[in-house]
Amino acid sequence: MKTVLVTGANGFVGRALCAELLKRKYSVRSVVRASSSWNGDACEIVRVSGIDRATEWADAMKGIETVIHLAARMHVMSDTAADPLAEFRHVNTAGTKHLARCAAANGVRRMVYVSSIKVNGKATHGDRKYTETDAPAPQDSYGASKLEAEQALLRVAGETGLEVVIVRPPLIYGPGVKGNFAQMLGAVAKGAPLPFASAHNRRSLIYVGNLVDALIACATHPAAAGQTYLVCDGEDISTPDLLRRLAAAMNVPARLFRCPPALLQLAGKLAGKSQKLERLLGSLQVDGGKIRRDLNWTPPCSLQQGLQATAEWYLANGHGGL
């Protein structure tokens, strides 16, 4: 790679990716929203009003060999858009397709697209794990828009010769994490009693440092061209075990108690939090073997190391505590 263009550079994954690329002596051109105040450290900054079918990319693409596309309209639990699918398509599908065409037209060799495990579906059952060969089965507008973006990218690749690599991560965690995982950290740090001791689910996660390492491998390894990869830490974990490990990492007691999952699901439905409870009680397992075989890739951090680093970041930044 020469200069790498990273979209969504000031996001959770984007900041970690840019920092690692700079550490490895790559030149980085970071794309952020015009309203962002992020200075990008040693990155060259490109500001855009948004990413859609009309974004002007010609200047940003000058001298670029590789694009890593992170920017997206993200999934939210309670979407207030009148037509969520149309909103997701506007950015995630049309914006991605337009970016790929502009990249190809400006001589970019490879584009790495960060999609989502939601393309596969929202849950696994028993010992089943999602693989790259499964028929896509998105269950929401976000997942559908990501699948449509993948399909558009493959068409662009076939028409132009642009090398496309698709990466579908499950839940991403690590220093700087927000959303549900940050809420979980807060509940554990405060010693809140949590009713998940009876959960027997299994979930695949990926530490942000592992995802960044995988993305760089996908951007540089010759064998990655044209491939789709599911990525994960390689160790699945239940919700109660996750909470116990986070508590141990923060040196606080894990206050878990038993409550029948069916009762929790009913309570979640009544409270309008079914999706959140589904993530805490349901299973979603990923088979990450293909990227390991194709690219000889191994996650640099274990699940335990990733959870420890996340907990230490949380405490060091003034969060939580009894």
C-alpha positions, 0 to 999 in steps of 0.5 A: 500500500502507498497512501491509504484512504480511510472513511469514517476515520474519526469513529471507534474503529477508524481512530484505531485503524488510522493509529495502527496504519501510522504506526506501521509507517503508512500515509493515511488520508482520513475522510470525516464529516465536515462538522467534525473537529477531529484533527487526525493526528498525523493523518491528512484530513478530507472533510465531506458533507456526507457519503452518498451517491453525489459525494465528490471523491476525485481530489480525495482519491489522488495517489490512493492505492487502497480504500478502507471503507468504514463510514456507514449509517449505523444500526440503532435500537429505536430508529425514528426515520420514517423509512429506515431502509431508504435512509440506510440505502442512501448511505450504506448502499448508494454511497458505497457503490458510488465510492467504489466506482470513483475509486476504480475510475481514479486507479485505486487497486483495492477496496476493503469494505467493513460490512456486518455479521447482520448480513448473515442474520441476527442469531445462531442456534445450538452449535451452529456458526455463521460462515461465508458460504451461508445464504445471506438472511438479514433481519433488519434494514441495516443488514439489508442495506449492508448486503445490498452494498456488498452485492453492488461492490461485487458488480463494480469489481466485475465491471472495473477490475477493482479488487474488493474485500468484504469483512463482516465483524460481529460485536466490536469492543475495545477502548473507546467503545460506546453503545450497549457494551459501554453500558454493560461496562458501566453496570459492572463497574457500579456493582449493579445486580444483573439478572443473567446468571441463568443465560447459556448463550454463546456469542462471538466478539472481536476486539478492535485491535484484532479487527484493525489487524485483520483489515490491514491484512485484507488490504495487503495480502494478495490472496484476499482479493475478491474474498468475503471474511467473517472475523472474530477473536476465536473464543466464544463466550456467554453473557454471564461469563463475559460479565464475570470477566469484565468484573474481574478485570475491573477488580469488582464483584460480579453481582449476577443472579438467576432469572428465567430467560423467558421471564426476562424476554417478557419483561424486555418486550413489555419495556420495549427493549426486546432487541437489547435483551435478545443480544444479551440472551441469544447466541450469535457465533461466527466461524472465523476459520477462512481468513486464518487459512487464506491469509495465515491471519491470527488475532494478535490479542486473545479475548481475555487480553481484549477485555482486560484492555477495555476494562482498563481504558474504562477505569482510566478514563474516569468511568464507573467505580463503586 
